[in-house]
Amino acid sequence: MGTFIGITGTLFGVILGIVFAHNIEAIRQFVSFVFQVRVFPPEIYFLSKMPSLIDYKSVFIICFFSILITFLASLYPAISSSKLNPIKGLKYD
């Protein structure tokens, strides 16, 4: 179950991050319009628009290690619970 939660969270985070990175300029313009503030004023930051570059190789490596760590972290509780006797565990509930 822990591995499933980790994989789901990793994939959701990757998808959300890529969508956010692709639309960062539109998000900046929306926030500026809604709150009537200039986010990253060009005269201070020397940016005409928000830059965004996605390195898919890095995204894949991070995703792979995130899933690997999730798997390894959920392995110990699964092994520990498999050694328990369910009859003794339910006896005291």
Helices and strands as residue ranges (DSSP letters): H 2-22, H 24-35, H 42-45, H 56-82, H 86-91
